[in-house]
Amino acid sequence: VDPSIEEDRTTSLSNLVAMETSFHYDLADKQLAFKLREKLTSKPGLEMKGNGWFNTVTGKLSYVGTCKAQVKIGKDVKDAGSSPLKLGVGVRVVGADVKNQPKPQIHMAAKKGISLFDGPRTVLTAKAWADVDPQTQKFTARNATLKLSHKWLGFTKRQDIKLSAGLDVSWAPGAREPKATPFGVVRENNWALHYRANRTYLTYDL
């Protein structure tokens, strides 16, 4: 599973906190992986994000890092559910082997959230991003995600439930048309059951 497609945690550059960690267990391969993730933002619109992924069975280490400047079109409204359109341009690095030096790519991204009803419980989120090789000036990745999520606060006395479902769309270089795959997530506080990229896995946020 691509470590870059999971939810992220945001902190201020002036108030850096410990990196967020989680365990991932693949139900098919029966392999346990350990993930580190962090996203830092500053008021001028600079965003830095990093995800690291370590498979405890194979010993494979992969990582994704981005640094981009972004602008917001619209205003943030607390507890509204909807979010302004975010447009960003920067640099992205993807590595799957620590021995080989990855090539930085020009990174472009857009994201928008829309509340379907009053309040933040039911939200439709659309995001898209693409990478371009600065030397060849050709796309190396084109992806998009459309997600519908709903929260049940106080589902039980001790549990909040969040359901998410949608489509991941990828358009590989050289492919004639994009490919769409469904995904779904059931989250209960720290635990979550995921189906994504035709794989099922459990996660636990520490």
LUMDREN-942356 format. One line per 5 residues: number of its first residue (from 1); for each residue x, y, z of N, C-alpha, C. Coordinates in steps of 0.1 Angstrom, whole numbers, plus 5000, padded with zeros to 4 digits. Layout:
BEGIN
NUM = X,Y,Z,X,Y,Z,X,Y,Z; ...
% end
This chain:
BEGIN
1 = 5008,4988,5000,5000,5000,5000,5009,5012,5000; 5006,5022,4992,5013,5034,4990,5012,5042,5003; 5023,5045,5010,5023,5052,5023,5018,5067,5022; 5017,5072,5009,5014,5086,5008,4999,5088,5007; 4990,5077,5007,4976,5079,5005,4968,5079,5018
6 = 4975,5077,5029,4968,5077,5042,4966,5091,5047; 4958,5092,5057,4955,5105,5063,4967,5111,5070; 4968,5124,5071,4980,5130,5077,4976,5139,5089; 4986,5142,5097,4984,5151,5108,4992,5164,5106; 4986,5175,5109,4991,5188,5106,4996,5195,5119
11 = 5008,5201,5119,5013,5208,5130,5019,5221,5125; 5021,5230,5134,5028,5243,5131,5043,5242,5131; 5050,5249,5122,5064,5249,5122,5070,5255,5135; 5062,5264,5141,5067,5270,5153,5064,5261,5166; 5057,5250,5164,5053,5242,5175,5054,5227,5171
16 = 5067,5222,5168,5069,5209,5163,5067,5199,5173; 5059,5188,5170,5056,5177,5179,5062,5164,5174; 5061,5153,5182,5066,5141,5178,5059,5136,5165; 5066,5128,5157,5060,5123,5145,5050,5113,5148; 5039,5112,5140,5028,5103,5142,5032,5089,5137
21 = 5029,5079,5144,5032,5065,5140,5020,5056,5140; 5021,5045,5132,5010,5036,5132,5015,5022,5127; 5008,5012,5131,5011,4998,5126,5001,4994,5115; 5006,4987,5105,4997,4982,5094,4999,4967,5093; 4988,4960,5092,4989,4945,5091,4981,4941,5079
26 = 4988,4935,5069,4982,4931,5057,4976,4917,5059; 4963,4916,5057,4956,4903,5060,4959,4892,5050; 4963,4896,5038,4966,4885,5028,4981,4880,5030; 4990,4889,5030,5004,4885,5032,5008,4882,5046; 5000,4886,5056,5002,4884,5070,5016,4891,5073
31 = 5018,4903,5069,5030,4911,5072,5027,4923,5079; 5035,4926,5089,5034,4938,5097,5043,4949,5093; 5038,4961,5091,5046,4972,5087,5044,4984,5097; 5054,4992,5098,5055,5003,5107,5056,5016,5099; 5047,5026,5101,5047,5038,5093,5049,5050,5102
36 = 5057,5059,5097,5059,5073,5103,5054,5083,5094; 5047,5093,5099,5042,5104,5090,5041,5117,5098; 5043,5128,5090,5042,5141,5096,5039,5151,5085; 5031,5161,5088,5029,5173,5079,5030,5186,5086; 5039,5194,5082,5041,5207,5088,5037,5218,5079
41 = 5031,5228,5084,5027,5240,5076,5031,5253,5082; 5032,5263,5074,5035,5276,5079,5025,5286,5073; 5024,5298,5080,5014,5307,5076,5015,5313,5061; 5028,5315,5056,5029,5320,5042,5024,5310,5032; 5021,5297,5036,5016,5288,5026,5025,5277,5023
46 = 5036,5275,5030,5046,5265,5028,5042,5252,5035; 5042,5241,5028,5038,5228,5034,5049,5218,5032; 5053,5211,5042,5063,5200,5041,5057,5187,5047; 5057,5176,5039,5051,5164,5044,5060,5152,5041; 5060,5143,5050,5069,5131,5049,5062,5119,5054
51 = 5063,5108,5046,5058,5095,5051,5069,5084,5049; 5071,5076,5059,5081,5066,5059,5074,5052,5062; 5078,5042,5055,5072,5029,5056,5082,5018,5057; 5081,5010,5068,5091,4999,5070,5084,4986,5072; 5087,4976,5064,5081,4963,5065,5089,4955,5074
56 = 5084,4950,5085,5091,4943,5095,5095,4929,5091; 5088,4923,5080,5091,4910,5075,5102,4910,5064; 5100,4919,5054,5109,4919,5043,5121,4928,5046; 5120,4938,5055,5130,4947,5058,5130,4959,5048; 5120,4960,5039,5120,4970,5029,5116,4983,5035
61 = 5123,4994,5031,5120,5007,5036,5116,5016,5024; 5105,5023,5024,5101,5032,5014,5097,5045,5020; 5097,5056,5012,5094,5069,5018,5089,5078,5007; 5082,5088,5011,5077,5099,5002,5078,5112,5009; 5084,5122,5003,5085,5135,5009,5081,5146,4999
66 = 5074,5156,5003,5070,5167,4995,5073,5180,5002; 5076,5190,4994,5077,5204,4999,5071,5213,4989; 5060,5220,4992,5053,5228,4982,5048,5241,4988; 5046,5250,4979,5039,5263,4983,5025,5262,4978; 5016,5266,4986,5002,5264,4983,4994,5277,4986
71 = 4983,5278,4979,4974,5289,4981,4960,5284,4984; 4952,5291,4991,4938,5287,4994,4929,5297,4987; 4919,5291,4980,4908,5299,4974,4895,5297,4982; 4892,5307,4990,4880,5306,4999,4885,5306,5013; 4876,5306,5023,4879,5307,5037,4877,5294,5045
76 = 4885,5292,5055,4882,5281,5064,4871,5285,5074; 4861,5277,5075,4850,5280,5085,4850,5268,5095; 4852,5271,5107,4852,5261,5118,4839,5253,5119; 4841,5240,5119,4830,5230,5121,4820,5231,5109; 4824,5236,5098,4815,5236,5086,4816,5224,5078
81 = 4827,5217,5078,4828,5205,5070,4835,5208,5057; 4830,5218,5050,4836,5222,5037,4850,5229,5040; 4859,5227,5030,4872,5234,5031,4875,5241,5018; 4883,5251,5019,4886,5259,5006,4894,5251,4996; 4894,5255,4984,4902,5249,4974,4917,5252,4976
86 = 4925,5241,4977,4939,5243,4979,4947,5239,4966; 4956,5248,4962,4964,5246,4950,4979,5247,4954; 4987,5237,4950,5001,5237,4954,5010,5233,4944; 5022,5238,4944,5033,5235,4935,5046,5233,4943; 5054,5223,4940,5066,5221,4947,5074,5210,4942
91 = 5081,5203,4951,5090,5192,4948,5086,5179,4956; 5086,5168,4949,5083,5155,4955,5094,5145,4953; 5097,5137,4963,5107,5127,4962,5101,5114,4967; 5102,5103,4959,5097,5090,4962,5109,5080,4962; 5111,5073,4973,5122,5063,4974,5117,5050,4979
96 = 5122,5039,4972,5119,5025,4976,5131,5017,4979; 5143,5023,4978,5155,5017,4980,5165,5027,4985; 5170,5026,4998,5179,5036,5004,5192,5036,4997; 5196,5026,4989,5209,5026,4982,5209,5034,4969; 5197,5036,4963,5196,5044,4951,5191,5058,4954
101 = 5197,5068,4948,5193,5082,4950,5180,5085,4942; 5169,5089,4948,5157,5092,4940,5159,5105,4933; 5151,5107,4922,5152,5119,4915,5140,5128,4919; 5143,5140,4923,5132,5149,4927,5123,5152,4915; 5110,5153,4917,5100,5156,4907,5093,5169,4910
106 = 5089,5176,4899,5080,5187,4901,5066,5182,4905; 5061,5187,4915,5048,5182,4921,5037,5193,4921; 5026,5189,4916,5014,5198,4915,5002,5191,4922; 4994,5198,4930,4983,5192,4937,4972,5201,4939; 4960,5196,4940,4948,5203,4943,4938,5195,4952
111 = 4931,5202,4961,4922,5195,4970,4911,5204,4974; 4899,5198,4975,4887,5205,4979,4877,5196,4987; 4872,5201,4998,4862,5194,5005,4848,5201,5006; 4838,5193,5004,4824,5199,5004,4815,5192,5014; 4809,5199,5023,4799,5194,5032,4786,5191,5025
116 = 4781,5179,5025,4769,5176,5018,4756,5180,5026; 4758,5181,5039,4747,5185,5048,4752,5196,5057; 4744,5201,5066,4748,5210,5076,4758,5203,5086; 4769,5210,5088,4779,5204,5097,4790,5196,5090; 4799,5191,5098,4811,5184,5092,4810,5169,5092
121 = 4798,5163,5094,4797,5148,5095,4798,5141,5082; 4792,5147,5072,4792,5141,5058,4799,5150,5049; 4811,5145,5043,4819,5153,5035,4823,5146,5023; 4823,5153,5011,4828,5148,4999,4841,5155,4996; 4852,5147,4994,4865,5153,4992,4871,5148,4979
126 = 4876,5158,4971,4882,5155,4958,4897,5160,4959; 4906,5152,4955,4920,5157,4954,4927,5151,4942; 4936,5158,4936,4944,5153,4925,4958,5158,4926; 4967,5150,4921,4981,5154,4921,4989,5148,4909; 4999,5154,4905,5007,5149,4893,5022,5153,4896
131 = 5031,5144,4891,5045,5146,4891,5050,5148,4877; 5060,5157,4875,5066,5159,4862,5081,5158,4863; 5088,5150,4855,5102,5149,4854,5108,5163,4849; 5116,5170,4857,5121,5183,4852,5130,5182,4840; 5136,5170,4838,5146,5169,4827,5138,5166,4814
136 = 5129,5157,4814,5122,5153,4802,5109,5161,4800; 5104,5168,4811,5092,5176,4811,5080,5167,4808; 5080,5154,4812,5069,5145,4810,5064,5141,4823; 5051,5137,4823,5044,5132,4835,5050,5119,4839; 5053,5117,4852,5057,5105,4858,5047,5098,4867
141 = 5037,5107,4870,5026,5102,4878,5014,5111,4877; 5002,5105,4876,4989,5113,4876,4979,5106,4884; 4974,5112,4895,4965,5105,4904,4954,5114,4909; 4943,5108,4912,4931,5115,4918,4924,5106,4928; 4917,5112,4937,4909,5105,4947,4896,5112,4949
146 = 4885,5105,4949,4872,5111,4952,4867,5102,4964; 4864,5109,4976,4861,5102,4988,4848,5108,4994; 4839,5099,4998,4827,5103,5006,4829,5097,5020; 4828,5106,5030,4830,5101,5044,4819,5106,5053; 4815,5098,5063,4805,5101,5073,4810,5097,5087
151 = 4807,5106,5096,4811,5103,5110,4799,5101,5119; 4800,5091,5127,4790,5089,5138,4796,5091,5151; 4794,5103,5156,4800,5107,5169,4792,5100,5180; 4799,5094,5190,4791,5088,5201,4783,5076,5196; 4789,5068,5187,4782,5056,5182,4779,5046,5193
156 = 4789,5045,5203,4786,5039,5216,4792,5049,5226; 4791,5045,5239,4796,5054,5249,4811,5057,5248; 4818,5048,5242,4833,5050,5241,4838,5050,5227; 4829,5049,5217,4834,5048,5203,4827,5058,5194; 4836,5063,5185,4832,5071,5174,4835,5063,5161
161 = 4826,5063,5152,4828,5055,5139,4828,5065,5127; 4838,5062,5118,4838,5070,5106,4839,5060,5094; 4830,5062,5085,4830,5053,5072,4834,5062,5061; 4843,5056,5052,4847,5064,5040,4847,5054,5029; 4844,5059,5017,4844,5051,5005,4846,5060,4993
166 = 4852,5054,4982,4854,5063,4971,4862,5056,4960; 4869,5063,4952,4876,5058,4940,4890,5065,4940; 4900,5056,4938,4914,5061,4935,4915,5060,4919; 4920,5070,4913,4922,5071,4899,4936,5073,4896; 4942,5065,4888,4956,5066,4884,4958,5065,4869
171 = 4966,5074,4863,4968,5074,4849,4983,5072,4846; 4987,5060,4844,5002,5057,4843,5007,5063,4830; 5020,5067,4831,5027,5072,4818,5026,5062,4807; 5021,5066,4795,5020,5057,4784,5007,5050,4783; 4999,5050,4793,4986,5044,4793,4976,5052,4785
176 = 4967,5046,4778,4957,5053,4769,4946,5059,4777; 4943,5053,4789,4932,5058,4797,4935,5056,4812; 4928,5063,4821,4931,5061,4835,4924,5049,4840; 4929,5044,4852,4923,5032,4858,4918,5037,4872; 4905,5032,4875,4899,5036,4887,4897,5023,4896
181 = 4900,5024,4909,4898,5013,4918,4891,5018,4930; 4881,5010,4935,4874,5014,4947,4881,5012,4960; 4878,5020,4970,4884,5018,4983,4873,5020,4994; 4876,5015,5006,4867,5017,5017,4875,5017,5030; 4870,5024,5040,4877,5024,5053,4866,5025,5064
186 = 4867,5017,5074,4859,5017,5086,4868,5020,5098; 4866,5032,5104,4875,5036,5115,4868,5038,5128; 4874,5032,5138,4869,5033,5152,4880,5038,5161; 4880,5051,5164,4890,5057,5171,4904,5054,5166; 4912,5046,5172,4926,5044,5167,4926,5032,5157
191 = 4916,5023,5158,4916,5012,5149,4909,5015,5135; 4914,5008,5125,4907,5010,5112,4909,4998,5103; 4899,4994,5095,4899,4984,5086,4899,4990,5072; 4909,4987,5063,4910,4993,5050,4909,4983,5039; 4902,4987,5028,4903,4980,5016,4908,4990,5005
196 = 4920,4988,5000,4925,4997,4990,4935,4990,4981; 4935,4994,4969,4944,4988,4959,4943,4973,4959; 4930,4968,4960,4927,4954,4960,4933,4946,4971; 4936,4953,4982,4942,4946,4994,4934,4951,5006; 4934,4942,5016,4927,4944,5029,4937,4944,5040
201 = 4937,4955,5049,4947,4956,5059,4941,4963,5071; 4947,4961,5083,4943,4967,5095,4953,4977,5099; 4949,4988,5105,4959,4998,5110,4955,5002,5125; 4966,5006,5132,4964,5010,5146,4973,5022,5148; 4967,5034,5151,4974,5046,5153,4979,5047,5168
206 = 4992,5048,5170,4998,5049,5183,4995,5063,5189
% end
